[in-house]
Amino acid sequence: MTNPDPRWALIERLPKAELHLHIEGSLEPEMLFDLAARNAVAIPFGSAEEVRAAYSFSNLQDFLDIYYQGMSVLLTEQDFFDLTWAYLARAAADNVRHVEIFFDPQGHTMRGVGFTTVLNGIEAALKRAQAELGITYRLIMCFLRHLSEEDAFATLAMAEPHLERIHGVGLDSSELGHPPSKFARVFARARALGLHVTAHAGEEGPPEYVREALDLLKVERIDHGNRALEDAELTQRIAAAAITLTVCPLSNLRLCVIGEMAQSPVQRMLDAGLKVTINSDDPAYFGGYVNDNFRTVAEALDLGPAQIVELARNSFTGSFLPIAEQARHLAEIDRAARG
């Protein structure tokens, strides 16, 4: 039976951008099995159902342990193409018109997979989606924060011959004990190369990590940012500067950042005048893509149509798209909002 709630139809027809998506985190259990068989990689699971049963996490590190294990099946350009294309097809079904996806080259190069193997496969799928599905993109290379800044510099050096294909850098992986300040020099180098900069901060780490990301990394947006709300001055600063926060409701729930969806920070962020967006983070692991996240948080917080539209608008104004392209999408949102 079709859900009669008019908000669901609104969510479906609104154009959206996704700004916080780890492409490796879109590896569904069925594809994991297919790629393991194709590449003769042994995995410690007997079925896709067994994999899903293992997706029970008490914190970020629990998730990361299985996330890096899942990467082991990704070896060839075709693997990265198939992974990315499968995500983009799901995104298109959710009326996503623009994606800014993260990839973790260090998670692959440390396994002996070439940097260009990863980049070529992901980019080929993104280009095909732009041509066939009308989805534009930006590609963001993340540094793994549990590794050293020297490792990050080495990865940036690998990327330098390909910077016309990479639009920004980010910072992800284990947050606690790895503050943004650890990567201040490599982010300065990335900015000097003309790359956009963003960073995960304030998911599990304290408000001070968010402040470091702003002051030391000079990020253009904050990925997650939940714990910034614990600091009134910091919250006001983020609002005044119109810094975008890329919040991931189902991720927050599955990683126990919140105890229930009613505790999602989205409503409080909207009330504080923050530019919050809704994203799926690692959808294969957290149980939902963009529209799933919109519906879940809208229901739990009883968001109204105007707030849902605001979230969709924020996804474009918070993107790295030129203003003219943002305006085109905003006009489409206005038309969709009118029904």
C-alpha positions in Angstrom: 0.0 0.0 0.0 1.3 3.5 -0.9 2.0 5.6 2.1 -0.6 8.5 2.0 1.7 10.9 3.8 2.2 13.7 1.3 5.7 14.3 2.7 6.9 11.0 1.1 5.8 12.1 -2.3 7.5 15.5 -1.8 10.7 13.7 -0.8 10.6 11.5 -3.9 10.0 14.4 -6.4 12.5 16.9 -4.9 15.9 17.1 -6.7 18.7 16.5 -4.3 22.5 16.5 -4.0 24.4 14.0 -1.9 27.4 15.5 -0.2 28.5 12.8 2.2 28.9 9.4 0.6 31.8 7.0 0.9 31.8 5.0 -2.3 33.4 2.0 -0.6 30.5 2.1 1.9 28.0 1.5 -0.9 29.3 -2.1 -1.3 26.1 -4.2 -0.8 26.6 -7.7 0.5 25.4 -9.3 -2.7 28.1 -7.4 -4.7 30.7 -8.2 -2.1 30.0 -11.9 -2.7 30.0 -11.4 -6.5 33.3 -9.6 -6.5 34.9 -12.1 -4.0 34.0 -14.9 -6.4 35.2 -12.9 -9.5 38.5 -12.2 -7.9 39.0 -15.4 -5.9 39.1 -13.5 -2.6 38.3 -15.4 0.6 35.8 -13.7 2.9 34.7 -14.9 6.3 31.0 -15.1 5.5 28.9 -17.8 4.0 26.0 -15.7 2.7 24.8 -12.2 2.1 22.5 -12.7 5.1 25.5 -13.5 7.3 27.1 -10.3 6.2 24.0 -8.3 7.0 23.9 -9.9 10.5 27.5 -8.7 11.1 26.4 -5.1 10.5 25.7 -4.5 14.1 27.9 -1.8 15.5 28.4 -0.2 18.9 30.7 2.6 17.7 32.6 3.9 14.7 35.5 1.6 15.1 33.3 -1.5 15.0 32.0 -0.4 11.7 35.5 0.5 10.3 36.8 -2.9 11.1 34.3 -4.6 8.8 34.4 -1.7 6.3 38.1 -2.2 5.6 37.5 -6.0 5.5 34.9 -5.5 2.8 37.4 -3.5 0.7 39.5 -6.6 0.1 37.3 -7.7 -2.8 37.9 -4.5 -4.8 40.9 -5.1 -7.0 40.3 -4.0 -10.6 39.1 -1.0 -12.5 35.9 -3.0 -13.4 35.3 -3.6 -9.7 35.4 0.1 -8.9 33.3 0.9 -11.9 30.6 -1.7 -10.9 30.6 -0.4 -7.3 30.2 3.2 -8.4 27.6 2.5 -11.1 25.5 0.5 -8.7 25.4 3.5 -6.2 24.7 6.0 -9.0 21.7 3.9 -10.2 20.3 3.9 -6.7 20.9 7.6 -6.4 19.1 8.3 -9.6 16.1 6.4 -8.3 16.1 8.8 -5.3 16.1 11.8 -7.7 19.7 12.7 -6.8 21.0 15.1 -9.4 24.5 15.8 -8.1 26.9 13.7 -6.0 30.1 14.6 -4.2 31.5 11.3 -3.3 34.5 10.3 -1.1 37.0 7.6 -1.9 39.7 6.2 0.3 42.8 5.5 -1.9 45.0 4.5 1.1 42.6 1.7 1.8 43.4 0.3 -1.6 47.1 1.3 -2.2 48.1 -0.4 1.0 46.7 -3.6 -0.4 48.7 -3.2 -3.6 45.9 -1.8 -5.8 47.2 1.1 -8.0 46.0 4.6 -7.4 45.0 5.0 -11.0 43.1 1.7 -10.9 40.8 3.1 -8.3 40.5 6.5 -9.9 39.9 5.2 -13.4 37.1 2.8 -12.4 35.3 5.3 -10.2 35.6 8.2 -12.7 34.4 6.0 -15.6 31.1 5.3 -13.8 30.7 9.0 -12.8 31.2 10.1 -16.4 28.7 7.5 -17.6 26.2 8.6 -15.1 26.6 12.2 -16.1 26.0 11.3 -19.7 23.2 8.7 -19.2 21.5 9.7 -15.9 22.1 13.4 -15.8 24.0 13.2 -12.5 26.8 15.7 -12.1 29.7 15.0 -9.7 32.6 16.1 -7.7 35.2 13.6 -6.5 36.8 14.0 -3.1 39.8 12.1 -2.0 39.9 11.3 1.7 42.9 10.9 4.0 42.6 8.1 6.6 43.1 9.9 9.9 44.4 6.8 11.8 47.4 6.8 9.5 50.1 9.4 9.6 50.3 12.8 7.9 53.3 11.5 6.0 51.1 8.8 4.5 48.6 11.5 3.6 51.3 13.5 1.9 52.4 10.4 -0.1 48.8 9.9 -1.2 48.5 13.6 -2.2 51.7 13.2 -4.3 50.1 10.2 -6.1 47.1 12.3 -6.8 49.0 15.4 -8.1 49.3 14.2 -11.7 45.5 13.7 -11.8 44.3 16.8 -10.1 42.1 17.8 -13.1 40.1 14.7 -12.2 39.9 15.2 -8.4 38.0 18.2 -6.9 38.7 18.1 -3.2 40.2 16.3 -0.2 38.5 15.1 3.0 39.4 13.5 6.3 37.7 10.3 7.5 38.2 7.1 9.5 38.8 6.8 13.3 38.1 10.2 14.8 38.9 9.9 18.5 42.6 10.4 19.1 43.2 11.8 15.7 42.3 15.5 15.8 42.3 17.6 12.6 45.4 19.4 13.8 47.3 16.2 12.9 46.8 17.0 9.2 47.2 20.8 9.2 50.2 20.8 6.8 48.8 18.4 4.2 45.5 20.3 4.1 47.5 23.5 3.6 49.2 21.9 0.6 45.9 20.7 -0.8 44.4 24.2 -0.6 47.5 25.6 -2.3 46.9 23.1 -5.1 43.4 24.5 -5.6 41.5 21.7 -4.1 38.3 22.1 -2.0 38.6 20.9 1.6 36.2 19.3 4.0 36.6 17.0 7.0 34.7 14.7 9.3 34.6 16.3 12.7 32.3 16.2 15.7 30.8 12.8 15.0 32.4 11.1 18.0 35.1 13.7 18.5 34.5 16.8 20.8 33.5 20.3 19.6 37.2 21.2 19.7 37.7 19.0 16.7 35.2 21.0 14.8 36.9 24.2 15.8 40.3 22.8 14.7 38.8 21.7 11.3 37.7 25.3 10.8 40.7 27.1 12.2 43.6 24.8 11.2 42.3 22.9 8.1 40.2 25.9 7.0 37.5 23.5 5.7 34.6 24.7 3.6 32.2 22.4 5.2 31.9 19.9 8.1 31.0 16.3 7.7 28.7 15.3 10.5 29.3 18.1 13.0 26.8 16.8 15.6 28.8 17.7 18.6 29.2 21.3 17.6 25.8 21.8 19.2 27.4 21.3 22.6 29.2 24.6 22.2 26.9 27.6 21.8 29.6 30.0 20.6 30.8 27.4 18.0 27.2 26.8 16.8 26.7 30.6 16.3 29.9 30.8 14.4 29.0 28.0 12.1 25.6 29.6 11.5 27.0 33.0 10.8 29.5 31.7 8.3 26.9 29.5 6.6 29.1 26.5 6.9 27.4 23.4 5.6 27.0 20.3 7.8 26.6 17.0 6.1 24.5 15.0 8.6 23.8 11.3 8.1 20.8 10.2 10.2 20.8 6.4 9.7 24.6 6.3 10.2 24.3 8.2 13.5 21.7 5.7 14.6 23.6 2.5 13.5 26.9 3.8 15.0 25.2 4.7 18.3 26.0 8.4 18.0 22.3 8.7 18.9 20.2 6.3 20.8 17.1 6.7 18.7 16.2 8.7 15.6 14.2 11.2 17.7 17.6 12.3 19.1 18.9 13.3 15.6 20.4 16.8 15.7 18.7 17.8 12.4 15.8 19.7 14.0 18.1 21.5 16.5 20.4 22.4 13.7 17.6 23.8 11.6 16.3 25.8 14.6 19.9 27.2 15.2 20.0 28.4 11.6 22.6 25.9 10.5 22.9 24.8 6.9 22.3 21.1 7.5 22.0 18.5 4.7 20.8 14.9 4.7 23.1 12.2 3.4 23.6 8.4 3.5 27.3 8.1 4.5 27.8 4.3 4.0 24.3 3.1 2.9 25.1 -0.6 2.4 26.2 -0.8 6.0 23.6 1.6 7.6 20.4 0.4 5.9 19.4 3.2 3.6 20.1 5.6 0.8 19.2 9.3 0.6 15.4 9.1 0.5 15.5 6.5 3.3 17.4 9.0 5.4 15.0 11.8 4.5 11.9 9.7 5.3 13.3 8.3 8.6 14.3 11.6 10.0 11.2 13.4 8.8 9.0 10.9 10.5 11.0 10.8 13.8 11.2 14.6 14.1 7.9 15.4 12.5 9.5 17.7 10.0 7.2 19.8 7.9 7.2 20.2 4.1 9.0 23.5 4.4 11.8 22.0 6.4 12.2 19.1 3.9 12.5 21.6 1.1 15.0 23.6 3.1 17.1 20.4 3.5 17.0 19.8 -0.3 17.9 23.4 -1.0 20.9 23.2 1.4 22.2 20.2 -0.4 22.8 22.3 -3.5 23.9 25.6 -1.9 26.3 23.5 0.2 27.8 21.8 -2.8 30.9 22.7 -4.7 28.9 23.5 -7.8 29.1 27.0 -9.4 26.4 29.4 -8.3 24.7 29.3 -11.7 24.3 25.5 -11.6 23.1 25.7 -8.0 20.4 28.2 -9.1 19.2 25.9 -11.8 18.6 23.1 -9.2 17.0 25.5 -6.8 14.5 26.5 -9.4 13.7 22.9 -10.0 13.2 22.4 -6.2 10.8 25.3 -6.2 8.8 23.7 -9.0 8.8 20.3 -7.3 7.7 21.9 -4.0 4.6 23.3 -5.7 3.7 19.8 -6.8 
